[in-house]
């Protein structure tokens, strides 16, 4: 009875066959308890993906179990065979050691699968872990660094070098390796540029403003293969000067080539109208589009302001604050939820609100059991000063109306969270945004089929934000060219969408010679004649990306094919790229002013592109692009203080130089002050 003897079964559910499900991340593993141990230990072994949600104490326990078994194996082998004496190798230089590990480039190596390694003995591992911990503490490194895939790869590379390895000096990191890795990242971007001739590209202008009147603009370029960071500009001195900003955008467009740029996406922090007019007047074939994620975030924000939704959120926060501000209650809650958090920290305040309500609803029965358990009664009796709060939480948890309201809040928000996830993954979704929004609105109508007033309240919010924030001729044209929409018998195109489609064609095909035979080609497409009507094309209408569908099956309309591929290859959001603002706060900080400007820019370029590459690679995983791994302990779901920090939420979605929305989890100054970032907490 292996299941009864192995203590690790408490962290997994047994499934059919030799499969187990991790209780922390819910991943299903083949291979039984052995693979589960390596999954929970987060050690690179047997090709098992490490668990992203396991508690550190569990990881330490499982590692000790694995290491002890390895010690037994080592001891038995030593008895059977006397090992020859081995002399300590002489110190190995950093450059030679790293170059001898593998012929692959350092950048590409960071994305390779980690090869299996035998775990060290318990004593050696404890010493190594202590040394790593001291390195983190002494240098005030963010704990999340330990989750980076390059962290374990670095440790493995050092282990392969053996005793005597000497790490690269500060000067070598700053010069040799910085230049070498920057060059390798640049070569990757050059390879992607080749596709711009066919697909075109989107320039993304992403802005961060803080309460010190500083404005940083990140310029990225996106196409179907990848999104690359281009440069970061400190525009604080002229952020409200339209002429200066227009000149900045002119220089960026010229760097990419106006003939390659299809659209520019910017958020409302800019003087949107002024810059948009300048670009449209000076570049005939470039569109300026609003950010779809910004619009969706504003919709969710307005949802949360509806009276009964707001009251429900406050009640839910009463429960979360009570639990997260008492260590005993927090431990008890995690015992009942199987180690899962009760709340979620999203990339904006409104996203956090509805993700937390979803989580709360999911844990409803477990919360009720916890508040009625003997353990809770014991803890509650010891919390004399919190007795009223305890009674209030019990009353809320037992209130059927509260849970019905939570369920209603989740039901109205979930369709728009789904759209937000779609447009936030960096994929070309410009051809889908109309359909996605239409489906989300239909979900509201279906849910409130018996309540016309509530239905109107929420649809009015959606329509207002759509009209004022999101409508774009390019989105309409993309919807018309999307085969999954064009050939759907249930969809009838509005005349306004067709009008926008023709306007876009006129803009992209400004010369009459370029528009020759375009009417016949449109007819061929809409009637599914030629290759458009072949069996393969029909089967692929809803299964492949629209731009790829046109590339494969659009030869019957070559002129329209070129236009369709360029339109449908674009993203419609800046939101996918907002997680990394902490990088720029730290690198642009005054503490970095001793580094010369060129080195600073190189650091930004490498750091952001490595994170973008890892983010693109991780899209197949179960990670939610809308939420962070860790809980923001300064958020209003946890913090009890009535006077919240002015930097608690840094808003990139409101007026320029406002600070009220983007999650503080990315900004260490929220707790420790801007001059002493420590651990990123």
ROMI-974332 format. One record per residue (C-alpha): residue number from 1; residue in one letter; x, y, z. Coordinates in steps of 0.5 Angstrom, whole numbers. Layout:
N
  nr rest     X     Y     Z
 NUM    A     X     Y     Z
...
! end
This chain:
681
  nr rest     X     Y     Z
   1    X     0     0     0
   2    X     5     5    -3
   3    X    -1    11    -2
   4    X    -1    10     6
   5    X     6    10     7
   6    X     8    16     3
   7    X     7    22     6
   8    X     7    26     0
   9    X     0    23    -2
  10    X    -3    29     3
  11    X    -1    34    -3
  12    X    -4    30    -9
  13    X   -11    27   -11
  14    X   -10    20   -14
  15    X   -13    19   -21
  16    X   -15    13   -26
  17    X    -9    10   -28
  18    X    -2    12   -26
  19    X    -4    19   -26
  20    X    -4    24   -20
  21    X    -7    32   -19
  22    X    -3    37   -15
  23    X    -7    40   -10
  24    X    -4    47   -11
  25    X    -4    48   -18
  26    X    -9    43   -20
  27    X    -4    40   -26
  28    X    -5    33   -28
  29    X     2    29   -28
  30    X     3    22   -31
  31    X     8    17   -27
  32    X     5    17   -20
  33    X     8    20   -13
  34    X    15    20   -16
  35    X    14    25   -21
  36    X     9    29   -16
  37    X    15    30   -11
  38    X    20    33   -17
  39    X    14    37   -19
  40    X    13    40   -12
  41    X    21    40   -10
  42    X    22    45   -16
  43    X    28    41   -17
  44    X    30    41   -25
  45    X    29    33   -26
  46    X    26    28   -30
  47    X    23    34   -35
  48    X    17    35   -30
  49    X    15    42   -30
  50    X    16    46   -23
  51    X     9    47   -19
  52    X     8    55   -19
  53    X     4    55   -13
  54    X     7    50    -8
  55    X     8    53    -1
  56    X    16    54     1
  57    X    15    50     7
  58    X    12    44     3
  59    X    18    45    -2
  60    X    23    44     3
  61    X    20    38     6
  62    X    19    34    -1
  63    X    27    36    -2
  64    X    29    33     4
  65    X    25    27     3
  66    X    28    27    -4
  67    X    35    28    -2
  68    X    35    23     4
  69    X    33    18    -1
  70    X    39    20    -6
  71    X    44    19     1
  72    X    41    12     2
  73    X    43    10    -5
  74    X    50    14    -5
  75    X    52    10     2
  76    X    50     3    -1
  77    X    54     5    -8
  78    X    60     7    -3
  79    X    60     1     1
  80    X    60    -4    -6
  81    X    65     0    -9
  82    X    71     5    -7
  83    X    72    11   -11
  84    X    78    13   -13
  85    X    82    20   -10
  86    X    80    26   -14
  87    X    84    32   -14
  88    X    80    39   -13
  89    X    81    42   -20
  90    X    84    49   -21
  91    X    80    55   -21
  92    X    76    56   -27
  93    X    75    63   -31
  94    X    68    65   -31
  95    X    68    66   -39
  96    X    71    59   -40
  97    X    67    56   -36
  98    X    60    59   -38
  99    X    62    58   -46
 100    X    64    51   -45
 101    X    57    49   -42
 102    X    54    49   -48
 103    X    55    52   -55
 104    X    48    55   -55
 105    X    48    62   -54
 106    X    46    65   -47
 107    X    40    68   -49
 108    X    37    62   -52
 109    X    40    57   -47
 110    X    35    61   -42
 111    X    29    58   -45
 112    X    32    51   -46
 113    X    29    45   -42
 114    X    33    44   -35
 115    X    37    37   -36
 116    X    36    32   -30
 117    X    41    33   -24
 118    X    42    29   -18
 119    X    40    33   -12
 120    X    46    34    -7
 121    X    46    31     0
 122    X    42    34     6
 123    X    48    38     9
 124    X    51    40     2
 125    X    44    43     0
 126    X    43    46     6
 127    X    49    50     6
 128    X    48    52    -1
 129    X    41    54     0
 130    X    44    58     6
 131    X    49    62     2
 132    X    43    63    -3
 133    X    39    66     2
 134    X    45    70     5
 135    X    46    73    -2
 136    X    39    75    -3
 137    X    38    78     4
 138    X    45    82     3
 139    X    43    85    -4
 140    X    36    86    -2
 141    X    33    82    -8
 142    X    26    81    -9
 143    X    24    74    -7
 144    X    20    73   -14
 145    X    27    72   -17
 146    X    27    65   -15
 147    X    22    64   -19
 148    X    25    66   -25
 149    X    27    60   -30
 150    X    34    63   -31
 151    X    35    62   -23
 152    X    35    55   -23
 153    X    39    55   -30
 154    X    45    59   -27
 155    X    45    54   -21
 156    X    46    48   -26
 157    X    51    52   -30
 158    X    55    53   -24
 159    X    54    46   -21
 160    X    57    43   -28
 161    X    63    48   -27
 162    X    65    44   -20
 163    X    69    47   -15
 164    X    73    53   -16
 165    X    69    56   -21
 166    X    70    64   -20
 167    X    64    68   -22
 168    X    64    74   -27
 169    X    67    80   -24
 170    X    62    87   -24
 171    X    66    90   -30
 172    X    66    83   -34
 173    X    58    83   -33
 174    X    58    91   -35
 175    X    62    90   -41
 176    X    63    83   -44
 177    X    57    80   -42
 178    X    52    86   -43
 179    X    54    87   -50
 180    X    54    80   -52
 181    X    47    79   -50
 182    X    45    85   -52
 183    X    47    83   -59
 184    X    44    76   -59
 185    X    37    79   -57
 186    X    38    84   -63
 187    X    40    79   -68
 188    X    33    76   -66
 189    X    29    82   -67
 190    X    33    83   -74
 191    X    30    76   -76
 192    X    23    78   -74
 193    X    23    84   -78
 194    X    24    80   -84
 195    X    16    79   -84
 196    X    14    86   -83
 197    X    14    86   -91
 198    X     8    82   -91
 199    X     5    83   -84
 200    X     7    90   -82
 201    X     7    91   -75
 202    X     4    95   -69
 203    X     8   100   -65
 204    X     6   100   -58
 205    X     7   107   -54
 206    X     6   104   -47
 207    X     6   110   -41
 208    X     7   110   -34
 209    X     6   116   -30
 210    X     7   117   -22
 211    X     6   122   -17
 212    X    12   125   -18
 213    X    10   128   -25
 214    X    15   123   -28
 215    X    13   120   -35
 216    X    16   114   -38
 217    X    14   112   -45
 218    X    16   105   -47
 219    X    16   104   -55
 220    X    15    96   -57
 221    X    14    93   -64
 222    X     9    87   -65
 223    X     8    83   -70
 224    X     5    75   -71
 225    X    12    72   -69
 226    X    14    76   -63
 227    X    13    83   -59
 228    X    20    86   -58
 229    X    22    92   -53
 230    X    25    98   -57
 231    X    27   103   -52
 232    X    24   107   -46
 233    X    24   115   -46
 234    X    23   119   -40
 235    X    19   124   -43
 236    X    17   128   -36
 237    X    20   135   -39
 238    X    15   135   -45
 239    X     9   130   -43
 240    X     4   135   -44
 241    X     7   138   -50
 242    X     4   136   -57
 243    X     9   138   -61
 244    X    15   135   -58
 245    X    11   128   -57
 246    X     9   129   -64
 247    X    17   129   -66
 248    X    18   124   -62
 249    X    13   119   -65
 250    X    16   121   -72
 251    X    23   119   -70
 252    X    20   112   -68
 253    X    16   111   -74
 254    X    22   113   -78
 255    X    26   108   -74
 256    X    21   102   -76
 257    X    20   105   -83
 258    X    13   108   -85
 259    X    12   103   -90
 260    X    12    97   -85
 261    X     8   101   -79
 262    X     0    99   -80
 263    X    -2   102   -73
 264    X     0   105   -67
 265    X    -3   104   -60
 266    X    -3   109   -55
 267    X    -7   110   -48
 268    X   -11   116   -46
 269    X    -5   118   -42
 270    X    -3   122   -48
 271    X    -6   128   -51
 272    X    -9   123   -56
 273    X   -13   127   -61
 274    X    -7   132   -62
 275    X    -2   126   -63
 276    X    -7   122   -67
 277    X    -9   128   -72
 278    X    -1   129   -73
 279    X     0   122   -75
 280    X    -6   121   -79
 281    X    -4   128   -83
 282    X     3   126   -84
 283    X     3   118   -85
 284    X    -3   116   -90
 285    X    -3   109   -89
 286    X    -2   109   -81
 287    X    -8   108   -76
 288    X    -8   110   -69
 289    X   -12   106   -65
 290    X   -14   106   -58
 291    X   -12   101   -53
 292    X   -18    95   -52
 293    X   -16    93   -45
 294    X   -16   100   -43
 295    X   -23   100   -45
 296    X   -25    94   -42
 297    X   -21    96   -35
 298    X   -26   102   -35
 299    X   -32    98   -36
 300    X   -30    93   -30
 301    X   -29   100   -26
 302    X   -36   103   -28
 303    X   -39    96   -26
 304    X   -36    96   -19
 305    X   -38   103   -18
 306    X   -46   101   -19
 307    X   -49   101   -12
 308    X   -51    94   -10
 309    X   -44    92   -13
 310    X   -40    96    -9
 311    X   -44    94    -2
 312    X   -42    87    -4
 313    X   -35    88    -5
 314    X   -34    92     2
 315    X   -38    86     5
 316    X   -33    81     2
 317    X   -27    86     4
 318    X   -29    85    11
 319    X   -28    78    11
 320    X   -21    78     7
 321    X   -19    84    12
 322    X   -21    80    18
 323    X   -17    73    16
 324    X   -11    76    13
 325    X    -9    81    19
 326    X    -9    75    23
 327    X    -4    70    23
 328    X    -8    64    26
 329    X   -14    65    22
 330    X   -10    66    16
 331    X    -7    59    17
 332    X   -13    56    19
 333    X   -16    59    12
 334    X   -11    56     8
 335    X   -12    49    12
 336    X   -19    49     9
 337    X   -18    51     2
 338    X   -12    47     1
 339    X    -7    52     1
 340    X   -10    56    -4
 341    X   -11    64    -3
 342    X   -18    67    -1
 343    X   -17    73    -6
 344    X   -13    75   -12
 345    X    -9    81   -14
 346    X   -10    83   -21
 347    X    -6    88   -26
 348    X   -11    93   -24
 349    X   -16    95   -18
 350    X   -22    93   -22
 351    X   -19    86   -24
 352    X   -17    85   -17
 353    X   -24    86   -15
 354    X   -28    81   -19
 355    X   -22    76   -19
 356    X   -23    76   -12
 357    X   -30    75   -12
 358    X   -29    69   -16
 359    X   -25    66   -12
 360    X   -29    68    -6
 361    X   -35    64    -9
 362    X   -31    58   -11
 363    X   -29    58    -3
 364    X   -36    59    -1
 365    X   -37    52     2
 366    X   -30    52     5
 367    X   -31    58     8
 368    X   -37    56    12
 369    X   -34    50    14
 370    X   -28    54    17
 371    X   -33    59    21
 372    X   -36    53    24
 373    X   -30    49    26
 374    X   -28    48    33
 375    X   -21    51    31
 376    X   -25    57    29
 377    X   -29    58    35
 378    X   -22    57    39
 379    X   -19    62    36
 380    X   -25    67    36
 381    X   -25    66    43
 382    X   -18    69    44
 383    X   -19    75    40
 384    X   -23    79    45
 385    X   -21    86    41
 386    X   -24    83    34
 387    X   -30    80    37
 388    X   -35    85    33
 389    X   -31    84    27
 390    X   -31    76    28
 391    X   -39    76    29
 392    X   -40    81    23
 393    X   -36    76    18
 394    X   -40    70    21
 395    X   -46    74    19
 396    X   -44    76    12
 397    X   -42    68    11
 398    X   -49    66    13
 399    X   -52    71     9
 400    X   -56    68     3
 401    X   -57    75     0
 402    X   -49    76     0
 403    X   -48    70    -4
 404    X   -53    71    -9
 405    X   -50    78   -10
 406    X   -43    75   -11
 407    X   -45    70   -16
 408    X   -49    76   -20
 409    X   -43    80   -19
 410    X   -38    74   -22
 411    X   -44    73   -28
 412    X   -43    80   -30
 413    X   -36    81   -30
 414    X   -34    74   -33
 415    X   -35    75   -40
 416    X   -31    82   -40
 417    X   -25    78   -36
 418    X   -25    73   -42
 419    X   -25    78   -47
 420    X   -19    82   -43
 421    X   -15    75   -43
 422    X   -16    74   -50
 423    X   -13    81   -52
 424    X    -8    81   -46
 425    X    -4    75   -49
 426    X     0    79   -55
 427    X    -4    75   -60
 428    X    -6    78   -66
 429    X   -14    79   -64
 430    X   -16    86   -68
 431    X   -20    81   -72
 432    X   -24    78   -66
 433    X   -25    84   -62
 434    X   -32    86   -65
 435    X   -34    79   -64
 436    X   -32    78   -57
 437    X   -35    84   -55
 438    X   -42    82   -58
 439    X   -42    76   -54
 440    X   -40    79   -48
 441    X   -46    84   -49
 442    X   -50    78   -51
 443    X   -48    74   -44
 444    X   -51    80   -40
 445    X   -58    80   -44
 446    X   -58    73   -43
 447    X   -57    73   -35
 448    X   -62    79   -34
 449    X   -67    77   -39
 450    X   -72    78   -33
 451    X   -69    84   -31
 452    X   -69    90   -36
 453    X   -67    95   -31
 454    X   -61    92   -29
 455    X   -59    90   -36
 456    X   -60    97   -39
 457    X   -55    99   -33
 458    X   -49    95   -35
 459    X   -50    95   -43
 460    X   -51   103   -42
 461    X   -44   103   -39
 462    X   -41    98   -44
 463    X   -44   102   -50
 464    X   -41   109   -47
 465    X   -34   106   -46
 466    X   -34   102   -53
 467    X   -37   109   -57
 468    X   -32   113   -53
 469    X   -26   109   -52
 470    X   -25   103   -57
 471    X   -29   104   -64
 472    X   -24   104   -69
 473    X   -25   103   -77
 474    X   -19    98   -77
 475    X   -23    94   -72
 476    X   -29    94   -76
 477    X   -25    92   -83
 478    X   -21    87   -79
 479    X   -28    84   -77
 480    X   -31    84   -84
 481    X   -24    80   -86
 482    X   -25    75   -81
 483    X   -27    69   -84
 484    X   -30    66   -78
 485    X   -35    72   -78
 486    X   -36    73   -85
 487    X   -38    66   -86
 488    X   -42    66   -80
 489    X   -50    65   -82
 490    X   -52    68   -75
 491    X   -48    75   -76
 492    X   -51    80   -81
 493    X   -46    86   -82
 494    X   -48    93   -80
 495    X   -48    98   -86
 496    X   -43   102   -81
 497    X   -38    96   -81
 498    X   -38    96   -88
 499    X   -37   103   -89
 500    X   -31   103   -84
 501    X   -28    97   -88
 502    X   -28   101   -95
 503    X   -25   107   -91
 504    X   -19   103   -89
 505    X   -19   100   -96
 506    X   -18   107   -99
 507    X   -13   109   -94
 508    X    -9   103   -95
 509    X   -10   103  -103
 510    X    -9   110  -104
 511    X    -7   110  -112
 512    X   -13   108  -117
 513    X    -8   103  -120
 514    X    -7    99  -113
 515    X   -15    98  -113
 516    X   -16    95  -119
 517    X   -20    89  -119
 518    X   -21    90  -112
 519    X   -29    90  -112
 520    X   -29    83  -116
 521    X   -24    81  -111
 522    X   -28    83  -105
 523    X   -34    79  -108
 524    X   -30    73  -109
 525    X   -28    73  -102
 526    X   -35    74   -99
 527    X   -38    69  -104
 528    X   -33    64  -102
 529    X   -31    63  -109
 530    X   -24    60  -112
 531    X   -20    58  -106
 532    X   -24    61  -101
 533    X   -29    55  -102
 534    X   -25    49  -102
 535    X   -26    44   -96
 536    X   -19    46   -93
 537    X   -21    53   -93
 538    X   -28    52   -90
 539    X   -25    47   -84
 540    X   -20    52   -82
 541    X   -25    58   -82
 542    X   -25    58   -74
 543    X   -19    54   -72
 544    X   -13    58   -75
 545    X   -11    65   -74
 546    X   -15    70   -79
 547    X    -8    73   -82
 548    X    -6    65   -83
 549    X   -12    63   -86
 550    X   -11    69   -91
 551    X    -4    67   -92
 552    X    -6    60   -94
 553    X   -13    61   -98
 554    X   -13    68  -100
 555    X    -9    67  -107
 556    X   -16    68  -111
 557    X   -16    75  -109
 558    X    -9    77  -109
 559    X   -10    85  -108
 560    X   -15    84  -102
 561    X   -10    78   -99
 562    X    -4    83   -98
 563    X    -9    88   -95
 564    X   -12    83   -90
 565    X    -6    80   -88
 566    X    -3    87   -86
 567    X   -10    88   -82
 568    X   -11    82   -79
 569    X    -4    81   -76
 570    X    -4    86   -71
 571    X    -5    86   -64
 572    X   -11    91   -61
 573    X    -8    92   -54
 574    X    -2    95   -50
 575    X    -4    91   -44
 576    X     0    85   -45
 577    X     6    89   -43
 578    X     4    92   -37
 579    X     7    87   -32
 580    X    14    90   -32
 581    X    14    97   -30
 582    X    18    96   -24
 583    X    24    94   -29
 584    X    24   102   -31
 585    X    22   105   -24
 586    X    29   101   -22
 587    X    33   102   -28
 588    X    31   110   -28
 589    X    32   111   -21
 590    X    37   116   -18
 591    X    41   110   -15
 592    X    43   108   -22
 593    X    45   115   -24
 594    X    52   113   -24
 595    X    51   108   -30
 596    X    53   111   -36
 597    X    47   113   -41
 598    X    49   107   -46
 599    X    49   102   -41
 600    X    43   104   -37
 601    X    39   103   -44
 602    X    42    97   -45
 603    X    40    94   -39
 604    X    33    96   -40
 605    X    33    93   -47
 606    X    36    86   -45
 607    X    31    86   -39
 608    X    25    87   -42
 609    X    26    83   -48
 610    X    28    77   -44
 611    X    22    78   -40
 612    X    17    79   -46
 613    X    20    72   -49
 614    X    19    68   -43
 615    X    12    71   -43
 616    X    11    69   -50
 617    X    14    62   -49
 618    X     9    61   -42
 619    X     3    62   -46
 620    X     1    55   -46
 621    X     1    54   -39
 622    X    -5    55   -34
 623    X    -2    62   -32
 624    X    -7    67   -32
 625    X    -5    74   -35
 626    X    -9    78   -31
 627    X    -7    76   -24
 628    X     0    76   -21
 629    X     2    70   -17
 630    X     3    74   -10
 631    X    -2    77    -6
 632    X    -1    85    -5
 633    X    -1    86     2
 634    X    -2    93     1
 635    X    -9    93    -3
 636    X   -16    94     0
 637    X   -17    87     0
 638    X   -12    86     6
 639    X   -10    93     9
 640    X   -14    95    14
 641    X   -12   103    15
 642    X   -17   108    13
 643    X   -11   112    10
 644    X    -9   108     4
 645    X    -2   110     1
 646    X    -2   115    -5
 647    X     2   110    -9
 648    X    -2   104    -7
 649    X    -5   104   -14
 650    X    -1   107   -20
 651    X    -6   109   -25
 652    X    -4   108   -32
 653    X   -12   108   -35
 654    X   -14   115   -32
 655    X   -11   122   -34
 656    X    -4   123   -34
 657    X     0   124   -28
 658    X    -5   120   -24
 659    X    -4   115   -19
 660    X    -9   110   -17
 661    X   -10   104   -21
 662    X    -4    99   -23
 663    X    -2    94   -18
 664    X     3    96   -12
 665    X     6    89   -12
 666    X    11    92   -18
 667    X    13    98   -14
 668    X    17    97    -8
 669    X    17   104    -5
 670    X    10   103    -3
 671    X    12   100     3
 672    X    20   102     4
 673    X    20   108     0
 674    X    23   110    -6
 675    X    30   111    -4
 676    X    31   104    -1
 677    X    27    98    -5
 678    X    28    92    -1
 679    X    25    85    -3
 680    X    20    88    -8
 681    X    15    87    -2
! end
